[in-house]
Amino acid sequence: MSREDLAVWLVNSLGYHDVAAIKNRIETPFKDTDQIAPDKANYVGLVEGLGLLGADENNYFHPQAAITWAEMANAAARLAARTHAGY
């Protein structure tokens, strides 16, 4: 699974698909924003804004890179914390 595919999965898991589907583009601060697939750009913007998935130390997102187990575990933990907040 690519990092941008993980972004789609995370947004859909939160039920924010309708937000990602807006026509206006959600901006991202990454140096490689131009490499994000146009139909996944808002998903990436949302997960970055929500603190679920971000850039490396050089501010690159690497949208097509395969996610690592560590990235998946970290994203899953952040997702769980967000969906169970207040319980």
PyMOL Python script that loads the backbone (N, CA, C, O; Angstrom):
from pymol import cmd

cmd.read_pdbstr("""\
ATOM      1  N   MET A   1       0.847  -1.165   0.000  1.00  0.00           N
ATOM      2  CA  MET A   1       0.000   0.000   0.000  1.00  0.00           C
ATOM      3  C   MET A   1       0.898   1.236   0.000  1.00  0.00           C
ATOM      4  O   MET A   1       1.890   1.293   0.727  1.00  0.00           O
ATOM      5  N   SER A   2       0.545   2.208  -0.810  1.00  0.00           N
ATOM      6  CA  SER A   2       1.328   3.445  -0.860  1.00  0.00           C
ATOM      7  C   SER A   2       0.895   4.382   0.266  1.00  0.00           C
ATOM      8  O   SER A   2      -0.151   4.192   0.887  1.00  0.00           O
ATOM      9  N   ARG A   3       1.716   5.384   0.511  1.00  0.00           N
ATOM     10  CA  ARG A   3       1.393   6.358   1.559  1.00  0.00           C
ATOM     11  C   ARG A   3       0.127   7.145   1.212  1.00  0.00           C
ATOM     12  O   ARG A   3      -0.668   7.458   2.098  1.00  0.00           O
ATOM     13  N   GLU A   4      -0.066   7.468  -0.076  1.00  0.00           N
ATOM     14  CA  GLU A   4      -1.289   8.188  -0.426  1.00  0.00           C
ATOM     15  C   GLU A   4      -2.511   7.269  -0.333  1.00  0.00           C
ATOM     16  O   GLU A   4      -3.605   7.745  -0.030  1.00  0.00           O
ATOM     17  N   ASP A   5      -2.354   5.978  -0.582  1.00  0.00           N
ATOM     18  CA  ASP A   5      -3.459   5.040  -0.382  1.00  0.00           C
ATOM     19  C   ASP A   5      -3.807   4.912   1.099  1.00  0.00           C
ATOM     20  O   ASP A   5      -4.977   4.789   1.461  1.00  0.00           O
ATOM     21  N   LEU A   6      -2.788   4.940   1.945  1.00  0.00           N
ATOM     22  CA  LEU A   6      -3.033   4.918   3.384  1.00  0.00           C
ATOM     23  C   LEU A   6      -3.812   6.163   3.796  1.00  0.00           C
ATOM     24  O   LEU A   6      -4.695   6.089   4.651  1.00  0.00           O
ATOM     25  N   ALA A   7      -3.492   7.294   3.198  1.00  0.00           N
ATOM     26  CA  ALA A   7      -4.229   8.528   3.496  1.00  0.00           C
ATOM     27  C   ALA A   7      -5.712   8.356   3.173  1.00  0.00           C
ATOM     28  O   ALA A   7      -6.569   8.771   3.953  1.00  0.00           O
ATOM     29  N   VAL A   8      -6.014   7.752   2.036  1.00  0.00           N
ATOM     30  CA  VAL A   8      -7.412   7.504   1.661  1.00  0.00           C
ATOM     31  C   VAL A   8      -8.073   6.587   2.680  1.00  0.00           C
ATOM     32  O   VAL A   8      -9.196   6.841   3.115  1.00  0.00           O
ATOM     33  N   TRP A   9      -7.387   5.535   3.054  1.00  0.00           N
ATOM     34  CA  TRP A   9      -7.934   4.584   4.021  1.00  0.00           C
ATOM     35  C   TRP A   9      -8.220   5.258   5.358  1.00  0.00           C
ATOM     36  O   TRP A   9      -9.271   5.028   5.956  1.00  0.00           O
ATOM     37  N   LEU A  10      -7.288   6.091   5.832  1.00  0.00           N
ATOM     38  CA  LEU A  10      -7.466   6.773   7.111  1.00  0.00           C
ATOM     39  C   LEU A  10      -8.660   7.724   7.074  1.00  0.00           C
ATOM     40  O   LEU A  10      -9.471   7.745   8.000  1.00  0.00           O
ATOM     41  N   VAL A  11      -8.766   8.505   6.009  1.00  0.00           N
ATOM     42  CA  VAL A  11      -9.880   9.453   5.885  1.00  0.00           C
ATOM     43  C   VAL A  11     -11.212   8.702   5.834  1.00  0.00           C
ATOM     44  O   VAL A  11     -12.175   9.090   6.495  1.00  0.00           O
ATOM     45  N   ASN A  12     -11.258   7.640   5.058  1.00  0.00           N
ATOM     46  CA  ASN A  12     -12.498   6.860   4.971  1.00  0.00           C
ATOM     47  C   ASN A  12     -12.838   6.200   6.305  1.00  0.00           C
ATOM     48  O   ASN A  12     -14.012   6.080   6.654  1.00  0.00           O
ATOM     49  N   SER A  13     -11.828   5.776   7.044  1.00  0.00           N
ATOM     50  CA  SER A  13     -12.054   5.164   8.359  1.00  0.00           C
ATOM     51  C   SER A  13     -12.681   6.146   9.332  1.00  0.00           C
ATOM     52  O   SER A  13     -13.445   5.754  10.215  1.00  0.00           O
ATOM     53  N   LEU A  14     -12.361   7.409   9.173  1.00  0.00           N
ATOM     54  CA  LEU A  14     -12.931   8.444  10.037  1.00  0.00           C
ATOM     55  C   LEU A  14     -14.294   8.931   9.551  1.00  0.00           C
ATOM     56  O   LEU A  14     -14.973   9.689  10.244  1.00  0.00           O
ATOM     57  N   GLY A  15     -14.686   8.491   8.363  1.00  0.00           N
ATOM     58  CA  GLY A  15     -15.965   8.926   7.813  1.00  0.00           C
ATOM     59  C   GLY A  15     -15.911  10.314   7.198  1.00  0.00           C
ATOM     60  O   GLY A  15     -16.939  10.983   7.092  1.00  0.00           O
ATOM     61  N   TYR A  16     -14.718  10.760   6.789  1.00  0.00           N
ATOM     62  CA  TYR A  16     -14.544  12.099   6.229  1.00  0.00           C
ATOM     63  C   TYR A  16     -14.457  12.105   4.699  1.00  0.00           C
ATOM     64  O   TYR A  16     -13.931  13.050   4.111  1.00  0.00           O
ATOM     65  N   HIS A  17     -14.962  11.069   4.066  1.00  0.00           N
ATOM     66  CA  HIS A  17     -14.908  10.987   2.598  1.00  0.00           C
ATOM     67  C   HIS A  17     -15.560  12.205   1.953  1.00  0.00           C
ATOM     68  O   HIS A  17     -15.049  12.734   0.966  1.00  0.00           O
ATOM     69  N   ASP A  18     -16.686  12.653   2.505  1.00  0.00           N
ATOM     70  CA  ASP A  18     -17.380  13.813   1.931  1.00  0.00           C
ATOM     71  C   ASP A  18     -16.522  15.075   2.006  1.00  0.00           C
ATOM     72  O   ASP A  18     -16.580  15.920   1.112  1.00  0.00           O
ATOM     73  N   VAL A  19     -15.741  15.200   3.053  1.00  0.00           N
ATOM     74  CA  VAL A  19     -14.845  16.356   3.175  1.00  0.00           C
ATOM     75  C   VAL A  19     -13.761  16.266   2.101  1.00  0.00           C
ATOM     76  O   VAL A  19     -13.441  17.264   1.456  1.00  0.00           O
ATOM     77  N   ALA A  20     -13.204  15.093   1.913  1.00  0.00           N
ATOM     78  CA  ALA A  20     -12.154  14.908   0.907  1.00  0.00           C
ATOM     79  C   ALA A  20     -12.689  15.120  -0.507  1.00  0.00           C
ATOM     80  O   ALA A  20     -11.923  15.440  -1.415  1.00  0.00           O
ATOM     81  N   ALA A  21     -13.978  14.947  -0.699  1.00  0.00           N
ATOM     82  CA  ALA A  21     -14.578  15.059  -2.029  1.00  0.00           C
ATOM     83  C   ALA A  21     -14.890  16.500  -2.438  1.00  0.00           C
ATOM     84  O   ALA A  21     -15.372  16.725  -3.548  1.00  0.00           O
ATOM     85  N   ILE A  22     -14.630  17.473  -1.576  1.00  0.00           N
ATOM     86  CA  ILE A  22     -14.917  18.859  -1.951  1.00  0.00           C
ATOM     87  C   ILE A  22     -14.088  19.242  -3.171  1.00  0.00           C
ATOM     88  O   ILE A  22     -13.013  18.691  -3.405  1.00  0.00           O
ATOM     89  N   LYS A  23     -14.599  20.187  -3.936  1.00  0.00           N
ATOM     90  CA  LYS A  23     -13.915  20.585  -5.162  1.00  0.00           C
ATOM     91  C   LYS A  23     -12.667  21.425  -4.893  1.00  0.00           C
ATOM     92  O   LYS A  23     -11.708  21.375  -5.664  1.00  0.00           O
ATOM     93  N   ASN A  24     -12.673  22.183  -3.824  1.00  0.00           N
ATOM     94  CA  ASN A  24     -11.493  22.986  -3.479  1.00  0.00           C
ATOM     95  C   ASN A  24     -10.386  22.070  -2.996  1.00  0.00           C
ATOM     96  O   ASN A  24     -10.638  21.091  -2.294  1.00  0.00           O
ATOM     97  N   ARG A  25      -9.177  22.389  -3.369  1.00  0.00           N
ATOM     98  CA  ARG A  25      -8.044  21.561  -2.967  1.00  0.00           C
ATOM     99  C   ARG A  25      -7.581  21.924  -1.561  1.00  0.00           C
ATOM    100  O   ARG A  25      -7.403  23.098  -1.237  1.00  0.00           O
ATOM    101  N   ILE A  26      -7.389  20.912  -0.743  1.00  0.00           N
ATOM    102  CA  ILE A  26      -6.831  21.101   0.582  1.00  0.00           C
ATOM    103  C   ILE A  26      -5.316  21.123   0.412  1.00  0.00           C
ATOM    104  O   ILE A  26      -4.712  20.130   0.008  1.00  0.00           O
ATOM    105  N   GLU A  27      -4.720  22.249   0.720  1.00  0.00           N
ATOM    106  CA  GLU A  27      -3.289  22.436   0.497  1.00  0.00           C
ATOM    107  C   GLU A  27      -2.454  21.619   1.484  1.00  0.00           C
ATOM    108  O   GLU A  27      -2.863  21.366   2.617  1.00  0.00           O
ATOM    109  N   THR A  28      -1.286  21.220   1.022  1.00  0.00           N
ATOM    110  CA  THR A  28      -0.322  20.517   1.855  1.00  0.00           C
ATOM    111  C   THR A  28       1.010  21.257   1.772  1.00  0.00           C
ATOM    112  O   THR A  28       1.316  21.869   0.748  1.00  0.00           O
ATOM    113  N   PRO A  29       1.793  21.205   2.829  1.00  0.00           N
ATOM    114  CA  PRO A  29       3.053  21.940   2.853  1.00  0.00           C
ATOM    115  C   PRO A  29       4.256  21.152   2.324  1.00  0.00           C
ATOM    116  O   PRO A  29       5.396  21.574   2.518  1.00  0.00           O
ATOM    117  N   PHE A  30       4.025  20.025   1.666  1.00  0.00           N
ATOM    118  CA  PHE A  30       5.117  19.139   1.278  1.00  0.00           C
ATOM    119  C   PHE A  30       5.849  19.624   0.032  1.00  0.00           C
ATOM    120  O   PHE A  30       5.259  20.264  -0.839  1.00  0.00           O
ATOM    121  N   LYS A  31       7.139  19.312  -0.043  1.00  0.00           N
ATOM    122  CA  LYS A  31       7.944  19.678  -1.206  1.00  0.00           C
ATOM    123  C   LYS A  31       7.579  18.860  -2.438  1.00  0.00           C
ATOM    124  O   LYS A  31       7.843  19.290  -3.561  1.00  0.00           O
ATOM    125  N   ASP A  32       6.977  17.688  -2.246  1.00  0.00           N
ATOM    126  CA  ASP A  32       6.630  16.827  -3.382  1.00  0.00           C
ATOM    127  C   ASP A  32       5.113  16.738  -3.608  1.00  0.00           C
ATOM    128  O   ASP A  32       4.599  15.710  -4.050  1.00  0.00           O
ATOM    129  N   THR A  33       4.419  17.820  -3.300  1.00  0.00           N
ATOM    130  CA  THR A  33       2.967  17.860  -3.473  1.00  0.00           C
ATOM    131  C   THR A  33       2.565  17.538  -4.913  1.00  0.00           C
ATOM    132  O   THR A  33       1.518  16.934  -5.145  1.00  0.00           O
ATOM    133  N   ASP A  34       3.387  17.935  -5.869  1.00  0.00           N
ATOM    134  CA  ASP A  34       3.075  17.689  -7.274  1.00  0.00           C
ATOM    135  C   ASP A  34       3.075  16.200  -7.630  1.00  0.00           C
ATOM    136  O   ASP A  34       2.594  15.832  -8.702  1.00  0.00           O
ATOM    137  N   GLN A  35       3.594  15.354  -6.772  1.00  0.00           N
ATOM    138  CA  GLN A  35       3.621  13.914  -7.030  1.00  0.00           C
ATOM    139  C   GLN A  35       2.409  13.184  -6.455  1.00  0.00           C
ATOM    140  O   GLN A  35       2.254  11.980  -6.659  1.00  0.00           O
ATOM    141  N   ILE A  36       1.563  13.901  -5.746  1.00  0.00           N
ATOM    142  CA  ILE A  36       0.359  13.297  -5.177  1.00  0.00           C
ATOM    143  C   ILE A  36      -0.707  13.229  -6.261  1.00  0.00           C
ATOM    144  O   ILE A  36      -0.961  14.220  -6.945  1.00  0.00           O
ATOM    145  N   ALA A  37      -1.332  12.067  -6.421  1.00  0.00           N
ATOM    146  CA  ALA A  37      -2.384  11.904  -7.424  1.00  0.00           C
ATOM    147  C   ALA A  37      -3.491  12.925  -7.157  1.00  0.00           C
ATOM    148  O   ALA A  37      -3.901  13.100  -6.010  1.00  0.00           O
ATOM    149  N   PRO A  38      -3.979  13.600  -8.201  1.00  0.00           N
ATOM    150  CA  PRO A  38      -4.995  14.639  -8.009  1.00  0.00           C
ATOM    151  C   PRO A  38      -6.233  14.164  -7.231  1.00  0.00           C
ATOM    152  O   PRO A  38      -6.798  14.920  -6.441  1.00  0.00           O
ATOM    153  N   ASP A  39      -6.646  12.921  -7.455  1.00  0.00           N
ATOM    154  CA  ASP A  39      -7.842  12.431  -6.760  1.00  0.00           C
ATOM    155  C   ASP A  39      -7.564  12.032  -5.312  1.00  0.00           C
ATOM    156  O   ASP A  39      -8.489  11.676  -4.582  1.00  0.00           O
ATOM    157  N   LYS A  40      -6.311  12.089  -4.894  1.00  0.00           N
ATOM    158  CA  LYS A  40      -5.950  11.738  -3.514  1.00  0.00           C
ATOM    159  C   LYS A  40      -5.385  12.932  -2.740  1.00  0.00           C
ATOM    160  O   LYS A  40      -5.058  12.808  -1.559  1.00  0.00           O
ATOM    161  N   ALA A  41      -5.272  14.070  -3.393  1.00  0.00           N
ATOM    162  CA  ALA A  41      -4.644  15.238  -2.772  1.00  0.00           C
ATOM    163  C   ALA A  41      -5.383  15.690  -1.512  1.00  0.00           C
ATOM    164  O   ALA A  41      -4.747  15.991  -0.502  1.00  0.00           O
ATOM    165  N   ASN A  42      -6.706  15.742  -1.559  1.00  0.00           N
ATOM    166  CA  ASN A  42      -7.442  16.182  -0.377  1.00  0.00           C
ATOM    167  C   ASN A  42      -7.342  15.182   0.766  1.00  0.00           C
ATOM    168  O   ASN A  42      -7.364  15.570   1.934  1.00  0.00           O
ATOM    169  N   TYR A  43      -7.236  13.917   0.443  1.00  0.00           N
ATOM    170  CA  TYR A  43      -7.052  12.902   1.487  1.00  0.00           C
ATOM    171  C   TYR A  43      -5.719  13.121   2.202  1.00  0.00           C
ATOM    172  O   TYR A  43      -5.642  13.066   3.429  1.00  0.00           O
ATOM    173  N   VAL A  44      -4.678  13.368   1.415  1.00  0.00           N
ATOM    174  CA  VAL A  44      -3.357  13.615   1.987  1.00  0.00           C
ATOM    175  C   VAL A  44      -3.390  14.891   2.827  1.00  0.00           C
ATOM    176  O   VAL A  44      -2.825  14.926   3.920  1.00  0.00           O
ATOM    177  N   GLY A  45      -4.045  15.934   2.329  1.00  0.00           N
ATOM    178  CA  GLY A  45      -4.166  17.172   3.081  1.00  0.00           C
ATOM    179  C   GLY A  45      -4.887  16.975   4.408  1.00  0.00           C
ATOM    180  O   GLY A  45      -4.500  17.551   5.425  1.00  0.00           O
ATOM    181  N   LEU A  46      -5.927  16.167   4.392  1.00  0.00           N
ATOM    182  CA  LEU A  46      -6.667  15.898   5.625  1.00  0.00           C
ATOM    183  C   LEU A  46      -5.836  15.141   6.648  1.00  0.00           C
ATOM    184  O   LEU A  46      -5.807  15.519   7.819  1.00  0.00           O
ATOM    185  N   VAL A  47      -5.162  14.077   6.225  1.00  0.00           N
ATOM    186  CA  VAL A  47      -4.391  13.302   7.206  1.00  0.00           C
ATOM    187  C   VAL A  47      -3.225  14.114   7.761  1.00  0.00           C
ATOM    188  O   VAL A  47      -2.839  13.944   8.918  1.00  0.00           O
ATOM    189  N   GLU A  48      -2.670  14.988   6.939  1.00  0.00           N
ATOM    190  CA  GLU A  48      -1.604  15.856   7.437  1.00  0.00           C
ATOM    191  C   GLU A  48      -2.183  16.829   8.459  1.00  0.00           C
ATOM    192  O   GLU A  48      -1.611  17.019   9.533  1.00  0.00           O
ATOM    193  N   GLY A  49      -3.305  17.440   8.132  1.00  0.00           N
ATOM    194  CA  GLY A  49      -3.935  18.388   9.038  1.00  0.00           C
ATOM    195  C   GLY A  49      -4.403  17.767  10.343  1.00  0.00           C
ATOM    196  O   GLY A  49      -4.388  18.417  11.388  1.00  0.00           O
ATOM    197  N   LEU A  50      -4.816  16.513  10.281  1.00  0.00           N
ATOM    198  CA  LEU A  50      -5.285  15.804  11.469  1.00  0.00           C
ATOM    199  C   LEU A  50      -4.143  15.179  12.269  1.00  0.00           C
ATOM    200  O   LEU A  50      -4.358  14.639  13.354  1.00  0.00           O
ATOM    201  N   GLY A  51      -2.936  15.255  11.729  1.00  0.00           N
ATOM    202  CA  GLY A  51      -1.774  14.713  12.429  1.00  0.00           C
ATOM    203  C   GLY A  51      -1.673  13.197  12.371  1.00  0.00           C
ATOM    204  O   GLY A  51      -1.045  12.580  13.231  1.00  0.00           O
ATOM    205  N   LEU A  52      -2.285  12.602  11.366  1.00  0.00           N
ATOM    206  CA  LEU A  52      -2.259  11.137  11.247  1.00  0.00           C
ATOM    207  C   LEU A  52      -1.089  10.625  10.421  1.00  0.00           C
ATOM    208  O   LEU A  52      -0.607   9.514  10.643  1.00  0.00           O
ATOM    209  N   LEU A  53      -0.634  11.428   9.473  1.00  0.00           N
ATOM    210  CA  LEU A  53       0.451  11.016   8.584  1.00  0.00           C
ATOM    211  C   LEU A  53       1.086  12.284   8.045  1.00  0.00           C
ATOM    212  O   LEU A  53       0.383  13.186   7.590  1.00  0.00           O
ATOM    213  N   GLY A  54       2.388  12.360   8.092  1.00  0.00           N
ATOM    214  CA  GLY A  54       3.046  13.589   7.675  1.00  0.00           C
ATOM    215  C   GLY A  54       4.277  13.356   6.837  1.00  0.00           C
ATOM    216  O   GLY A  54       4.459  12.297   6.237  1.00  0.00           O
ATOM    217  N   ALA A  55       5.107  14.359   6.808  1.00  0.00           N
ATOM    218  CA  ALA A  55       6.305  14.359   5.975  1.00  0.00           C
ATOM    219  C   ALA A  55       7.508  13.815   6.731  1.00  0.00           C
ATOM    220  O   ALA A  55       7.481  13.634   7.948  1.00  0.00           O
ATOM    221  N   ASP A  56       8.561  13.563   5.967  1.00  0.00           N
ATOM    222  CA  ASP A  56       9.828  13.157   6.590  1.00  0.00           C
ATOM    223  C   ASP A  56      10.560  14.409   7.089  1.00  0.00           C
ATOM    224  O   ASP A  56      10.013  15.510   7.037  1.00  0.00           O
ATOM    225  N   GLU A  57      11.769  14.243   7.560  1.00  0.00           N
ATOM    226  CA  GLU A  57      12.520  15.361   8.134  1.00  0.00           C
ATOM    227  C   GLU A  57      12.881  16.434   7.113  1.00  0.00           C
ATOM    228  O   GLU A  57      13.236  17.551   7.489  1.00  0.00           O
ATOM    229  N   ASN A  58      12.793  16.104   5.820  1.00  0.00           N
ATOM    230  CA  ASN A  58      13.084  17.071   4.762  1.00  0.00           C
ATOM    231  C   ASN A  58      11.821  17.646   4.132  1.00  0.00           C
ATOM    232  O   ASN A  58      11.889  18.334   3.114  1.00  0.00           O
ATOM    233  N   ASN A  59      10.678  17.368   4.730  1.00  0.00           N
ATOM    234  CA  ASN A  59       9.365  17.854   4.298  1.00  0.00           C
ATOM    235  C   ASN A  59       8.892  17.233   2.977  1.00  0.00           C
ATOM    236  O   ASN A  59       8.222  17.889   2.180  1.00  0.00           O
ATOM    237  N   TYR A  60       9.247  15.962   2.756  1.00  0.00           N
ATOM    238  CA  TYR A  60       8.743  15.201   1.619  1.00  0.00           C
ATOM    239  C   TYR A  60       7.740  14.175   2.131  1.00  0.00           C
ATOM    240  O   TYR A  60       7.972  13.520   3.147  1.00  0.00           O
ATOM    241  N   PHE A  61       6.629  14.042   1.423  1.00  0.00           N
ATOM    242  CA  PHE A  61       5.596  13.086   1.815  1.00  0.00           C
ATOM    243  C   PHE A  61       5.842  11.699   1.214  1.00  0.00           C
ATOM    244  O   PHE A  61       5.481  10.696   1.829  1.00  0.00           O
ATOM    245  N   HIS A  62       6.432  11.623   0.058  1.00  0.00           N
ATOM    246  CA  HIS A  62       6.691  10.363  -0.657  1.00  0.00           C
ATOM    247  C   HIS A  62       5.381   9.608  -0.893  1.00  0.00           C
ATOM    248  O   HIS A  62       5.197   8.505  -0.378  1.00  0.00           O
ATOM    249  N   PRO A  63       4.468  10.203  -1.674  1.00  0.00           N
ATOM    250  CA  PRO A  63       3.124   9.639  -1.828  1.00  0.00           C
ATOM    251  C   PRO A  63       3.063   8.230  -2.409  1.00  0.00           C
ATOM    252  O   PRO A  63       2.187   7.457  -2.022  1.00  0.00           O
ATOM    253  N   GLN A  64       3.949   7.874  -3.311  1.00  0.00           N
ATOM    254  CA  GLN A  64       3.898   6.546  -3.919  1.00  0.00           C
ATOM    255  C   GLN A  64       4.767   5.515  -3.206  1.00  0.00           C
ATOM    256  O   GLN A  64       4.767   4.343  -3.584  1.00  0.00           O
ATOM    257  N   ALA A  65       5.492   5.925  -2.200  1.00  0.00           N
ATOM    258  CA  ALA A  65       6.336   4.985  -1.464  1.00  0.00           C
ATOM    259  C   ALA A  65       5.470   4.004  -0.684  1.00  0.00           C
ATOM    260  O   ALA A  65       4.415   4.363  -0.161  1.00  0.00           O
ATOM    261  N   ALA A  66       5.929   2.777  -0.617  1.00  0.00           N
ATOM    262  CA  ALA A  66       5.212   1.765   0.160  1.00  0.00           C
ATOM    263  C   ALA A  66       5.336   2.103   1.641  1.00  0.00           C
ATOM    264  O   ALA A  66       6.407   2.489   2.109  1.00  0.00           O
ATOM    265  N   ILE A  67       4.242   1.958   2.370  1.00  0.00           N
ATOM    266  CA  ILE A  67       4.293   2.235   3.800  1.00  0.00           C
ATOM    267  C   ILE A  67       5.058   1.125   4.501  1.00  0.00           C
ATOM    268  O   ILE A  67       5.073  -0.024   4.060  1.00  0.00           O
ATOM    269  N   THR A  68       5.678   1.492   5.578  1.00  0.00           N
ATOM    270  CA  THR A  68       6.395   0.502   6.381  1.00  0.00           C
ATOM    271  C   THR A  68       5.457   0.016   7.486  1.00  0.00           C
ATOM    272  O   THR A  68       4.425   0.631   7.758  1.00  0.00           O
ATOM    273  N   TRP A  69       5.831  -1.088   8.112  1.00  0.00           N
ATOM    274  CA  TRP A  69       5.040  -1.585   9.241  1.00  0.00           C
ATOM    275  C   TRP A  69       5.005  -0.547  10.354  1.00  0.00           C
ATOM    276  O   TRP A  69       3.979  -0.377  11.012  1.00  0.00           O
ATOM    277  N   ALA A  70       6.111   0.144  10.566  1.00  0.00           N
ATOM    278  CA  ALA A  70       6.173   1.163  11.615  1.00  0.00           C
ATOM    279  C   ALA A  70       5.215   2.314  11.317  1.00  0.00           C
ATOM    280  O   ALA A  70       4.524   2.801  12.212  1.00  0.00           O
ATOM    281  N   GLU A  71       5.179   2.746  10.054  1.00  0.00           N
ATOM    282  CA  GLU A  71       4.247   3.810   9.675  1.00  0.00           C
ATOM    283  C   GLU A  71       2.800   3.366   9.856  1.00  0.00           C
ATOM    284  O   GLU A  71       1.961   4.134  10.328  1.00  0.00           O
ATOM    285  N   MET A  72       2.513   2.122   9.479  1.00  0.00           N
ATOM    286  CA  MET A  72       1.153   1.607   9.622  1.00  0.00           C
ATOM    287  C   MET A  72       0.759   1.541  11.091  1.00  0.00           C
ATOM    288  O   MET A  72      -0.351   1.929  11.456  1.00  0.00           O
ATOM    289  N   ALA A  73       1.664   1.050  11.934  1.00  0.00           N
ATOM    290  CA  ALA A  73       1.371   0.956  13.360  1.00  0.00           C
ATOM    291  C   ALA A  73       1.160   2.340  13.969  1.00  0.00           C
ATOM    292  O   ALA A  73       0.251   2.534  14.776  1.00  0.00           O
ATOM    293  N   ASN A  74       1.987   3.287  13.588  1.00  0.00           N
ATOM    294  CA  ASN A  74       1.872   4.646  14.095  1.00  0.00           C
ATOM    295  C   ASN A  74       0.550   5.277  13.654  1.00  0.00           C
ATOM    296  O   ASN A  74      -0.150   5.884  14.465  1.00  0.00           O
ATOM    297  N   ALA A  75       0.210   5.135  12.378  1.00  0.00           N
ATOM    298  CA  ALA A  75      -1.040   5.697  11.866  1.00  0.00           C
ATOM    299  C   ALA A  75      -2.246   5.033  12.525  1.00  0.00           C
ATOM    300  O   ALA A  75      -3.221   5.708  12.854  1.00  0.00           O
ATOM    301  N   ALA A  76      -2.188   3.720  12.719  1.00  0.00           N
ATOM    302  CA  ALA A  76      -3.297   3.002  13.357  1.00  0.00           C
ATOM    303  C   ALA A  76      -3.482   3.459  14.799  1.00  0.00           C
ATOM    304  O   ALA A  76      -4.612   3.608  15.263  1.00  0.00           O
ATOM    305  N   ALA A  77      -2.379   3.682  15.509  1.00  0.00           N
ATOM    306  CA  ALA A  77      -2.465   4.157  16.892  1.00  0.00           C
ATOM    307  C   ALA A  77      -3.057   5.559  16.946  1.00  0.00           C
ATOM    308  O   ALA A  77      -3.878   5.851  17.815  1.00  0.00           O
ATOM    309  N   ARG A  78      -2.655   6.414  16.041  1.00  0.00           N
ATOM    310  CA  ARG A  78      -3.207   7.779  16.001  1.00  0.00           C
ATOM    311  C   ARG A  78      -4.681   7.758  15.624  1.00  0.00           C
ATOM    312  O   ARG A  78      -5.477   8.522  16.169  1.00  0.00           O
ATOM    313  N   LEU A  79      -5.045   6.884  14.693  1.00  0.00           N
ATOM    314  CA  LEU A  79      -6.448   6.745  14.304  1.00  0.00           C
ATOM    315  C   LEU A  79      -7.268   6.253  15.485  1.00  0.00           C
ATOM    316  O   LEU A  79      -8.343   6.790  15.753  1.00  0.00           O
ATOM    317  N   ALA A  80      -6.786   5.249  16.190  1.00  0.00           N
ATOM    318  CA  ALA A  80      -7.497   4.712  17.350  1.00  0.00           C
ATOM    319  C   ALA A  80      -7.678   5.784  18.428  1.00  0.00           C
ATOM    320  O   ALA A  80      -8.746   5.897  19.029  1.00  0.00           O
ATOM    321  N   ALA A  81      -6.637   6.558  18.663  1.00  0.00           N
ATOM    322  CA  ALA A  81      -6.737   7.632  19.666  1.00  0.00           C
ATOM    323  C   ALA A  81      -7.768   8.666  19.263  1.00  0.00           C
ATOM    324  O   ALA A  81      -8.501   9.178  20.108  1.00  0.00           O
ATOM    325  N   ARG A  82      -7.830   8.976  17.980  1.00  0.00           N
ATOM    326  CA  ARG A  82      -8.782   9.986  17.490  1.00  0.00           C
ATOM    327  C   ARG A  82     -10.211   9.441  17.554  1.00  0.00           C
ATOM    328  O   ARG A  82     -11.126  10.177  17.925  1.00  0.00           O
ATOM    329  N   THR A  83     -10.422   8.186  17.206  1.00  0.00           N
ATOM    330  CA  THR A  83     -11.780   7.643  17.170  1.00  0.00           C
ATOM    331  C   THR A  83     -12.298   7.271  18.556  1.00  0.00           C
ATOM    332  O   THR A  83     -13.506   7.130  18.745  1.00  0.00           O
ATOM    333  N   HIS A  84     -11.405   7.112  19.520  1.00  0.00           N
ATOM    334  CA  HIS A  84     -11.814   6.751  20.865  1.00  0.00           C
ATOM    335  C   HIS A  84     -11.629   7.893  21.865  1.00  0.00           C
ATOM    336  O   HIS A  84     -11.714   7.679  23.074  1.00  0.00           O
ATOM    337  N   ALA A  85     -11.379   9.086  21.372  1.00  0.00           N
ATOM    338  CA  ALA A  85     -11.199  10.232  22.253  1.00  0.00           C
ATOM    339  C   ALA A  85     -12.473  10.475  23.042  1.00  0.00           C
ATOM    340  O   ALA A  85     -13.574  10.463  22.492  1.00  0.00           O
ATOM    341  N   GLY A  86     -12.313  10.691  24.304  1.00  0.00           N
ATOM    342  CA  GLY A  86     -13.461  10.981  25.147  1.00  0.00           C
ATOM    343  C   GLY A  86     -14.090   9.751  25.779  1.00  0.00           C
ATOM    344  O   GLY A  86     -15.065   9.868  26.521  1.00  0.00           O
ATOM    345  N   TYR A  87     -13.549   8.579  25.496  1.00  0.00           N
ATOM    346  CA  TYR A  87     -14.119   7.360  26.071  1.00  0.00           C
ATOM    347  C   TYR A  87     -13.293   6.869  27.219  1.00  0.00           C
ATOM    348  O   TYR A  87     -13.624   5.850  27.826  1.00  0.00           O
TER     349      TYR A  87
END
""", "prot")
cmd.dss("prot")
cmd.show_as("cartoon", "prot")
cmd.util.cbc("prot")
cmd.orient("prot")
